[in-house]
Amino acid sequence: MKISTLLVSIGFVLIVFKTNAQSRLYVGTEANFIQNKFIVQDEGSAIGAPNFNRIEIPGVSFIVGYNISSIFSLETGIATRPAKNGYSVEYKEIIRSGSYSSESFSHIPLRIRASVPLVGNWLYGTASIGTQFSFTNMQNTGAEYQSGTGEGSSVRNDTLIFSTKSTYFTKEKFYLTVSAEAGLEFRVNSKFSFYSNLSYNRGFTELRRVDIEYQYKNESVRKASVKHEGTYISPTFGFRYRF
């Protein structure tokens, strides 16, 4: 299934809903600032999740929603999420290093949302729960392979302080996640509203992994791994338009 096919399908759903439920259909778009979560296993204590000290390009969601009552609505759409794979290293002498790669995963959310008025008819509290049908690479689903290797070291006064060897592994697959979010919605008028949410998305299957061997000075070589299963936390900002 290609992205274009998904967009056409969503467009068809939008037209059908608009024809049959003039006042219940809404569409929206949002920016999602992804904070990926990682599982770290380390024989020592030097390896951590990849550090990102710069502003990342946010994920983007396009949403189609349908009010089934004055409180509850159903939502679906299509979304992209920036994904990371890598690790960080921090040693006793406040030496920091690391390596990571960037890519993008795609999602089809399906969730139920509740909206409750807090102040008049303009400020609402919102919450949702649902799932996401997700994929890493639609063109290569089912493939598992070693996607790269790397080496690093630090030398001070001609003395080796640390060294690392890393191997990256990739699994291309469809996968399911569960998600929940809560936030506020500001309704400008009967048509337009702006909102902000904090969402948590939990994955359950290994998608990316990097295995690391590292050595600090003359200490023994230790092993570690950093895995990503599609779990992330995301502050979200967006707007909705009601037909």
ZIKA-V36386 format. One record per pair of residues at least 6 apart in sequence whose ideal C-beta (glycine too) atoms are under 8 Angstrom apart, sorted by the first residue. I is the first residue (numbers start at 1). J is the second residue. D is the distance in whole Angstrom. If there is no record, write none. Layout:
# ZIKA-V36386
i:I j:J d:D
i:I j:J d:D
This chain:
# ZIKA-V36386
i:1 j:138 d:7
i:2 j:138 d:7
i:3 j:78 d:7
i:3 j:106 d:7
i:3 j:138 d:8
i:6 j:78 d:5
i:6 j:108 d:7
i:7 j:78 d:7
i:10 j:62 d:7
i:10 j:64 d:6
i:10 j:76 d:7
i:10 j:77 d:6
i:10 j:78 d:6
i:13 j:64 d:6
i:13 j:76 d:8
i:14 j:25 d:7
i:14 j:27 d:7
i:14 j:64 d:5
i:17 j:24 d:7
i:17 j:25 d:4
i:17 j:64 d:7
i:17 j:66 d:6
i:18 j:25 d:5
i:18 j:243 d:6
i:21 j:66 d:7
i:22 j:243 d:6
i:23 j:67 d:8
i:23 j:242 d:7
i:23 j:243 d:7
i:24 j:66 d:6
i:24 j:67 d:4
i:24 j:68 d:8
i:25 j:64 d:8
i:25 j:65 d:7
i:25 j:66 d:6
i:25 j:67 d:8
i:25 j:242 d:7
i:25 j:243 d:5
i:26 j:64 d:8
i:26 j:65 d:5
i:26 j:66 d:8
i:26 j:67 d:7
i:26 j:73 d:8
i:26 j:240 d:5
i:26 j:241 d:6
i:26 j:242 d:4
i:26 j:243 d:7
i:27 j:62 d:8
i:27 j:63 d:7
i:27 j:64 d:6
i:27 j:65 d:7
i:27 j:240 d:7
i:27 j:241 d:6
i:27 j:243 d:8
i:28 j:61 d:8
i:28 j:62 d:8
i:28 j:63 d:4
i:28 j:65 d:7
i:28 j:238 d:5
i:28 j:239 d:6
i:28 j:240 d:4
i:28 j:241 d:7
i:29 j:60 d:7
i:29 j:61 d:7
i:29 j:62 d:5
i:29 j:63 d:7
i:29 j:238 d:6
i:29 j:239 d:7
i:30 j:60 d:7
i:30 j:61 d:5
i:30 j:63 d:7
i:30 j:195 d:8
i:30 j:236 d:5
i:30 j:237 d:6
i:30 j:238 d:3
i:30 j:239 d:8
i:31 j:58 d:4
i:31 j:59 d:7
i:31 j:60 d:6
i:31 j:236 d:7
i:31 j:237 d:5
i:31 j:238 d:7
i:32 j:58 d:6
i:32 j:59 d:4
i:32 j:60 d:7
i:32 j:61 d:6
i:32 j:79 d:7
i:32 j:81 d:7
i:32 j:199 d:8
i:32 j:234 d:5
i:32 j:235 d:8
i:32 j:236 d:5
i:33 j:56 d:7
i:33 j:58 d:5
i:33 j:59 d:8
i:33 j:234 d:6
i:33 j:235 d:5
i:33 j:236 d:7
i:34 j:56 d:7
i:34 j:58 d:7
i:34 j:59 d:5
i:34 j:81 d:5
i:34 j:82 d:5
i:34 j:83 d:8
i:34 j:232 d:5
i:34 j:233 d:8
i:34 j:234 d:5
i:35 j:232 d:6
i:35 j:233 d:5
i:35 j:234 d:7
i:36 j:49 d:8
i:36 j:82 d:8
i:36 j:83 d:6
i:36 j:84 d:5
i:36 j:228 d:6
i:36 j:231 d:7
i:36 j:232 d:5
i:37 j:49 d:8
i:37 j:228 d:8
i:37 j:231 d:4
i:37 j:232 d:6
i:37 j:233 d:7
i:38 j:49 d:4
i:38 j:50 d:7
i:38 j:226 d:5
i:38 j:227 d:6
i:38 j:228 d:6
i:39 j:226 d:7
i:39 j:227 d:4
i:39 j:228 d:8
i:39 j:229 d:7
i:40 j:47 d:6
i:40 j:48 d:6
i:40 j:49 d:6
i:40 j:87 d:8
i:40 j:224 d:7
i:40 j:225 d:8
i:40 j:226 d:5
i:40 j:227 d:8
i:41 j:224 d:6
i:41 j:225 d:5
i:41 j:226 d:8
i:41 j:227 d:8
i:42 j:222 d:7
i:42 j:224 d:4
i:42 j:225 d:8
i:43 j:222 d:4
i:43 j:223 d:5
i:43 j:224 d:6
i:44 j:214 d:8
i:44 j:216 d:8
i:44 j:222 d:4
i:44 j:224 d:7
i:46 j:89 d:5
i:46 j:90 d:6
i:46 j:91 d:6
i:46 j:162 d:8
i:46 j:214 d:6
i:46 j:216 d:7
i:46 j:222 d:8
i:46 j:224 d:8
i:47 j:87 d:6
i:47 j:88 d:7
i:47 j:89 d:6
i:47 j:212 d:6
i:47 j:214 d:7
i:47 j:224 d:4
i:47 j:226 d:7
i:48 j:87 d:7
i:48 j:88 d:5
i:48 j:89 d:8
i:48 j:90 d:7
i:48 j:226 d:8
i:49 j:87 d:7
i:49 j:88 d:6
i:49 j:226 d:6
i:50 j:84 d:6
i:50 j:85 d:8
i:50 j:86 d:4
i:50 j:87 d:6
i:50 j:88 d:6
i:50 j:98 d:6
i:50 j:99 d:8
i:50 j:100 d:4
i:50 j:226 d:7
i:51 j:88 d:4
i:51 j:96 d:7
i:51 j:98 d:6
i:52 j:84 d:7
i:52 j:100 d:7
i:56 j:82 d:6
i:56 j:102 d:8
i:57 j:82 d:6
i:58 j:82 d:7
i:59 j:79 d:6
i:59 j:80 d:5
i:59 j:81 d:4
i:59 j:82 d:6
i:59 j:104 d:8
i:59 j:234 d:7
i:60 j:79 d:7
i:60 j:80 d:6
i:61 j:77 d:6
i:61 j:78 d:7
i:61 j:79 d:4
i:61 j:80 d:8
i:61 j:109 d:7
i:61 j:236 d:8
i:61 j:238 d:7
i:62 j:77 d:5
i:62 j:78 d:6
i:62 j:79 d:7
i:63 j:75 d:5
i:63 j:76 d:7
i:63 j:77 d:4
i:63 j:109 d:8
i:63 j:238 d:8
i:63 j:240 d:8
i:64 j:75 d:7
i:64 j:76 d:6
i:64 j:77 d:6
i:65 j:73 d:5
i:65 j:74 d:7
i:65 j:75 d:4
i:65 j:113 d:7
i:65 j:240 d:7
i:66 j:73 d:6
i:66 j:74 d:5
i:66 j:75 d:8
i:67 j:73 d:5
i:68 j:74 d:6
i:71 j:114 d:5
i:71 j:115 d:6
i:71 j:116 d:7
i:72 j:112 d:6
i:72 j:113 d:7
i:72 j:114 d:6
i:73 j:112 d:7
i:73 j:113 d:5
i:73 j:115 d:7
i:74 j:110 d:8
i:74 j:111 d:8
i:74 j:112 d:6
i:74 j:113 d:8
i:75 j:109 d:7
i:75 j:110 d:8
i:75 j:111 d:5
i:75 j:112 d:8
i:75 j:113 d:6
i:75 j:128 d:7
i:75 j:130 d:8
i:76 j:108 d:7
i:76 j:109 d:6
i:76 j:110 d:5
i:76 j:111 d:8
i:77 j:108 d:7
i:77 j:109 d:6
i:78 j:106 d:7
i:78 j:107 d:7
i:78 j:108 d:6
i:79 j:106 d:7
i:79 j:107 d:4
i:79 j:108 d:8
i:79 j:109 d:6
i:79 j:132 d:8
i:80 j:104 d:5
i:80 j:105 d:7
i:80 j:106 d:6
i:80 j:107 d:8
i:81 j:104 d:7
i:81 j:105 d:5
i:81 j:106 d:8
i:81 j:107 d:6
i:81 j:232 d:7
i:82 j:102 d:6
i:82 j:103 d:8
i:82 j:104 d:6
i:83 j:102 d:7
i:83 j:103 d:5
i:83 j:104 d:6
i:83 j:105 d:5
i:83 j:136 d:8
i:83 j:207 d:8
i:83 j:208 d:7
i:83 j:228 d:7
i:83 j:230 d:8
i:84 j:100 d:5
i:84 j:101 d:7
i:84 j:102 d:6
i:84 j:228 d:7
i:85 j:100 d:6
i:85 j:101 d:5
i:85 j:103 d:8
i:85 j:168 d:6
i:85 j:170 d:8
i:85 j:208 d:4
i:85 j:209 d:8
i:85 j:210 d:6
i:85 j:228 d:6
i:86 j:98 d:6
i:86 j:99 d:5
i:86 j:100 d:3
i:86 j:101 d:6
i:86 j:210 d:6
i:86 j:226 d:7
i:87 j:98 d:6
i:87 j:99 d:6
i:87 j:100 d:7
i:87 j:166 d:7
i:87 j:210 d:5
i:87 j:212 d:6
i:87 j:224 d:7
i:87 j:226 d:4
i:88 j:96 d:7
i:88 j:97 d:7
i:88 j:98 d:4
i:89 j:95 d:8
i:89 j:96 d:7
i:89 j:97 d:5
i:89 j:98 d:6
i:89 j:152 d:8
i:89 j:162 d:7
i:89 j:164 d:6
i:89 j:214 d:7
i:90 j:96 d:5
i:91 j:161 d:7
i:91 j:162 d:6
i:91 j:216 d:6
i:92 j:216 d:7
i:93 j:161 d:7
i:95 j:154 d:6
i:95 j:161 d:6
i:95 j:162 d:7
i:97 j:152 d:6
i:97 j:154 d:7
i:97 j:162 d:8
i:97 j:164 d:7
i:99 j:150 d:6
i:99 j:152 d:7
i:99 j:166 d:6
i:99 j:210 d:8
i:101 j:148 d:7
i:101 j:168 d:7
i:103 j:136 d:8
i:105 j:134 d:6
i:105 j:135 d:7
i:105 j:136 d:5
i:105 j:207 d:8
i:105 j:230 d:7
i:106 j:134 d:7
i:106 j:135 d:6
i:106 j:138 d:7
i:107 j:132 d:4
i:107 j:133 d:7
i:107 j:134 d:5
i:107 j:177 d:8
i:108 j:132 d:7
i:108 j:133 d:4
i:108 j:134 d:8
i:109 j:130 d:6
i:109 j:131 d:8
i:109 j:132 d:5
i:109 j:179 d:7
i:110 j:130 d:5
i:110 j:131 d:6
i:110 j:132 d:7
i:110 j:133 d:7
i:111 j:128 d:5
i:111 j:129 d:6
i:111 j:130 d:2
i:111 j:131 d:7
i:111 j:179 d:7
i:112 j:128 d:6
i:112 j:129 d:6
i:112 j:130 d:6
i:113 j:126 d:6
i:113 j:127 d:7
i:113 j:128 d:4
i:114 j:126 d:7
i:114 j:127 d:5
i:114 j:128 d:7
i:115 j:124 d:5
i:115 j:125 d:7
i:115 j:126 d:5
i:115 j:185 d:6
i:116 j:124 d:6
i:116 j:125 d:5
i:116 j:126 d:8
i:117 j:123 d:7
i:117 j:124 d:6
i:118 j:124 d:6
i:118 j:125 d:5
i:118 j:184 d:8
i:121 j:187 d:7
i:122 j:186 d:6
i:122 j:187 d:5
i:122 j:188 d:8
i:123 j:184 d:7
i:123 j:185 d:7
i:123 j:186 d:6
i:123 j:187 d:8
i:124 j:184 d:7
i:124 j:185 d:4
i:124 j:186 d:8
i:124 j:187 d:7
i:125 j:182 d:8
i:125 j:183 d:8
i:125 j:184 d:6
i:125 j:185 d:8
i:126 j:181 d:8
i:126 j:182 d:7
i:126 j:183 d:5
i:126 j:184 d:7
i:126 j:185 d:5
i:126 j:195 d:7
i:126 j:197 d:7
i:127 j:180 d:8
i:127 j:181 d:7
i:127 j:182 d:5
i:127 j:183 d:8
i:128 j:179 d:8
i:128 j:180 d:7
i:128 j:181 d:5
i:128 j:197 d:8
i:129 j:178 d:8
i:129 j:179 d:7
i:129 j:180 d:5
i:130 j:178 d:8
i:130 j:179 d:6
i:130 j:180 d:8
i:131 j:176 d:6
i:131 j:177 d:7
i:131 j:178 d:6
i:131 j:179 d:7
i:132 j:176 d:7
i:132 j:177 d:5
i:132 j:178 d:8
i:132 j:179 d:6
i:132 j:201 d:7
i:133 j:174 d:7
i:133 j:176 d:6
i:134 j:174 d:7
i:134 j:175 d:5
i:134 j:176 d:7
i:134 j:177 d:6
i:134 j:203 d:8
i:134 j:230 d:6
i:135 j:141 d:7
i:135 j:173 d:7
i:135 j:174 d:5
i:135 j:175 d:7
i:136 j:170 d:8
i:136 j:171 d:7
i:136 j:172 d:5
i:136 j:173 d:6
i:136 j:175 d:8
i:136 j:207 d:6
i:137 j:143 d:8
i:137 j:172 d:4
i:140 j:172 d:4
i:141 j:172 d:6
i:141 j:173 d:6
i:141 j:174 d:6
i:142 j:172 d:7
i:142 j:173 d:7
i:143 j:170 d:8
i:143 j:171 d:8
i:143 j:172 d:5
i:144 j:169 d:7
i:144 j:170 d:7
i:144 j:171 d:5
i:144 j:172 d:7
i:145 j:169 d:7
i:145 j:170 d:6
i:146 j:167 d:6
i:146 j:168 d:7
i:146 j:169 d:6
i:146 j:170 d:8
i:147 j:168 d:5
i:147 j:169 d:6
i:147 j:170 d:4
i:148 j:167 d:8
i:148 j:168 d:4
i:149 j:165 d:8
i:149 j:166 d:7
i:149 j:167 d:5
i:149 j:168 d:7
i:150 j:164 d:8
i:150 j:165 d:7
i:150 j:166 d:5
i:150 j:168 d:8
i:151 j:163 d:7
i:151 j:164 d:7
i:151 j:165 d:5
i:151 j:166 d:8
i:152 j:163 d:7
i:152 j:164 d:5
i:152 j:166 d:8
i:153 j:160 d:6
i:153 j:161 d:8
i:153 j:162 d:7
i:153 j:163 d:4
i:153 j:164 d:7
i:154 j:160 d:8
i:154 j:161 d:4
i:154 j:162 d:5
i:154 j:163 d:8
i:155 j:161 d:7
i:160 j:217 d:7
i:161 j:216 d:7
i:161 j:217 d:6
i:162 j:214 d:7
i:162 j:215 d:7
i:162 j:216 d:5
i:162 j:217 d:7
i:163 j:214 d:7
i:163 j:215 d:5
i:164 j:212 d:6
i:164 j:213 d:7
i:164 j:214 d:4
i:165 j:212 d:7
i:165 j:213 d:5
i:165 j:214 d:8
i:166 j:210 d:5
i:166 j:211 d:7
i:166 j:212 d:5
i:166 j:213 d:8
i:167 j:210 d:7
i:167 j:211 d:5
i:168 j:208 d:8
i:168 j:209 d:8
i:168 j:210 d:5
i:169 j:208 d:7
i:169 j:209 d:5
i:169 j:210 d:7
i:169 j:211 d:7
i:170 j:207 d:8
i:170 j:208 d:6
i:171 j:205 d:8
i:171 j:206 d:6
i:171 j:207 d:6
i:171 j:208 d:7
i:173 j:205 d:7
i:173 j:207 d:7
i:175 j:203 d:7
i:175 j:204 d:8
i:175 j:205 d:5
i:175 j:207 d:7
i:175 j:230 d:6
i:176 j:204 d:8
i:177 j:201 d:5
i:177 j:202 d:6
i:177 j:203 d:5
i:177 j:204 d:7
i:177 j:230 d:5
i:177 j:231 d:8
i:178 j:201 d:8
i:178 j:202 d:5
i:179 j:199 d:6
i:179 j:200 d:7
i:179 j:201 d:4
i:179 j:202 d:7
i:180 j:199 d:7
i:180 j:200 d:6
i:181 j:197 d:4
i:181 j:198 d:6
i:181 j:199 d:4
i:181 j:200 d:7
i:181 j:236 d:7
i:182 j:197 d:7
i:182 j:198 d:6
i:183 j:195 d:6
i:183 j:196 d:5
i:183 j:197 d:3
i:183 j:198 d:6
i:183 j:236 d:7
i:184 j:195 d:6
i:184 j:196 d:6
i:185 j:193 d:5
i:185 j:194 d:7
i:185 j:195 d:4
i:185 j:240 d:8
i:186 j:193 d:6
i:186 j:194 d:5
i:186 j:195 d:7
i:187 j:193 d:4
i:188 j:194 d:7
i:190 j:242 d:7
i:191 j:241 d:6
i:191 j:242 d:5
i:192 j:239 d:7
i:192 j:240 d:7
i:192 j:241 d:6
i:192 j:242 d:8
i:193 j:239 d:7
i:193 j:240 d:5
i:193 j:242 d:8
i:194 j:237 d:8
i:194 j:238 d:7
i:194 j:239 d:5
i:195 j:236 d:8
i:195 j:237 d:8
i:195 j:238 d:6
i:195 j:239 d:7
i:195 j:240 d:7
i:196 j:235 d:7
i:196 j:236 d:7
i:196 j:237 d:5
i:196 j:238 d:8
i:197 j:235 d:8
i:197 j:236 d:4
i:198 j:233 d:7
i:198 j:234 d:7
i:198 j:235 d:6
i:198 j:236 d:7
i:199 j:233 d:7
i:199 j:234 d:5
i:199 j:236 d:6
i:200 j:232 d:8
i:200 j:233 d:6
i:200 j:234 d:8
i:201 j:230 d:7
i:201 j:231 d:6
i:201 j:232 d:5
i:201 j:233 d:8
i:201 j:234 d:7
i:202 j:231 d:5
i:203 j:229 d:4
i:203 j:230 d:3
i:203 j:231 d:5
i:204 j:229 d:6
i:204 j:230 d:8
i:205 j:229 d:6
i:205 j:230 d:7
i:206 j:227 d:5
i:206 j:228 d:8
i:206 j:229 d:6
i:207 j:228 d:6
i:207 j:229 d:6
i:207 j:230 d:6
i:208 j:227 d:7
i:208 j:228 d:4
i:209 j:225 d:6
i:209 j:226 d:7
i:209 j:227 d:5
i:209 j:228 d:7
i:210 j:225 d:7
i:210 j:226 d:5
i:211 j:223 d:7
i:211 j:224 d:8
i:211 j:225 d:5
i:212 j:223 d:7
i:212 j:224 d:5
i:212 j:225 d:7
i:212 j:226 d:7
i:213 j:221 d:6
i:213 j:222 d:7
i:213 j:223 d:6
i:214 j:221 d:7
i:214 j:222 d:6
i:214 j:224 d:7
i:215 j:221 d:5
i:215 j:222 d:7
